[in-house]
Amino acid sequence: MFSWFRKVSQREQRTFWACFAGWALDAMDAQFYAVAIPALIGVWGLSKGQAGILSTVALLSSACGGWFAGVLSDRYGRVRVLQGTILWFSAFTLISGLTTSYSQLLVVRTLQGFGFGGEWAAGAVLIGEVIQAKYRGKAVGLVQGGWSVGYGAAVILYSIVFSIFPPSIGWRVLFFIGVLPALLVFVVRRYVEEPEIYLATRQAIAAGAPVARARELFSKEYIRTTFLASLLATGVLGGNYTILTWLPTYLKLTRGLSVSNTGMYLIVNICGSFLGYLASSHMSDRLGRRPTFILFAVVSAASVIGYMYAPVDGVGLMFFGAILGFCQSGCLGGMGAFFTELSPSRIRGTAQGFKYNVGRGIGGLCPAAVGLVSVHSSLGGAIAAFAVGSYLIVILATACLPETRGKVLEVYS
């Protein structure tokens, strides 16, 4: 499964590990909030609606940050922007631990989101341009698998921290730990170089080739792809954020699990999630981007219904959790490579940043909607409704997009 990694250059390997680590640490900081929701509900007396809004504001601002970072990466370089976004989200994760009220955390979470969204925009373009075409699906999909590693780290740290400190202090300790990803900047600065295709494109522009503008995304040539890819991202991320945000709270409050048991169930879910990234990244190179998306969207919808409604507990619920994680992440794993291949090189960062983050912004409304709807219905039912609706959108958008497997990226297009 990993034999392809030995066939790529040292430069490709270094870029892969930098992007993988950046995404994993981004995920860790982002998921600290998800596992801290039950504590904040207890300590500050937040409603589920308020908890959902805190999640959604970060996702909405991350949509703006991702597009802005994409534009900057086309102008100033993928590596520079990657470093800046890592520093940004690390700093505001630390500041989150210093807040003393809902309104303060709302502001800080909003600011944190800019870096959270920007890191993916810069990192996905960077690895997509550096890696060879025949390995692009595997490499970019596995980089996105770093999310599972970061989420797992967040859950492990949550279990450790909350077993030592009371909830009133534990959530702050988690956010203080979130400053550690800033150390990755020194590694990126020393070992990662700009992609050759990016440098060649900038040279072509410097020699007189037309400078691309963001408005080209809405031109007659690209508007259809822009709309459909944004719709695809909306469905994938709407389902993903619904489950990522509310699963810890569902296990803790609806299923009545303890901190240690919640952590154990989440770890099983995350292991399934990582395997889902691995499977989809290989399938997208073997079967194609479109069949992989449609297959995983169908099984994701089925798995979330099964998880929320099947009359199982204990080992059965844990088993369903692994399947849920596998399907949910499998649907997400092929998106980075697909968007790289759908975007023209001269505005690839702008295009990927816009498409992915429009999806993130609209899909990011789902956690808040789940929180508000669950006031009048069961939390499990609200999660299932919004997740399944999201995966139906994935199927619709994918059916209308072209297949891009194995596409060779042009220097200036």
Secondary structure as GFF3:
##gff-version 3
##sequence-region A 1 413
A	DSSP	three_ten_helix	3	7	.	.	.	ID=ss1
A	DSSP	alpha_helix	10	44	.	.	.	ID=ss2
A	DSSP	alpha_helix	48	76	.	.	.	ID=ss3
A	DSSP	alpha_helix	78	96	.	.	.	ID=ss4
A	DSSP	alpha_helix	102	130	.	.	.	ID=ss5
A	DSSP	three_ten_helix	133	135	.	.	.	ID=ss6
A	DSSP	alpha_helix	136	144	.	.	.	ID=ss7
A	DSSP	alpha_helix	146	164	.	.	.	ID=ss8
A	DSSP	alpha_helix	167	177	.	.	.	ID=ss9
A	DSSP	three_ten_helix	180	183	.	.	.	ID=ss10
A	DSSP	alpha_helix	184	191	.	.	.	ID=ss11
A	DSSP	alpha_helix	196	206	.	.	.	ID=ss12
A	DSSP	three_ten_helix	214	218	.	.	.	ID=ss13
A	DSSP	alpha_helix	223	249	.	.	.	ID=ss14
A	DSSP	pi_helix	250	254	.	.	.	ID=ss15
A	DSSP	alpha_helix	259	286	.	.	.	ID=ss16
A	DSSP	alpha_helix	289	309	.	.	.	ID=ss17
A	DSSP	alpha_helix	315	333	.	.	.	ID=ss18
A	DSSP	alpha_helix	335	342	.	.	.	ID=ss19
A	DSSP	three_ten_helix	345	347	.	.	.	ID=ss20
A	DSSP	alpha_helix	348	363	.	.	.	ID=ss21
A	DSSP	alpha_helix	365	373	.	.	.	ID=ss22
A	DSSP	alpha_helix	379	399	.	.	.	ID=ss23
###
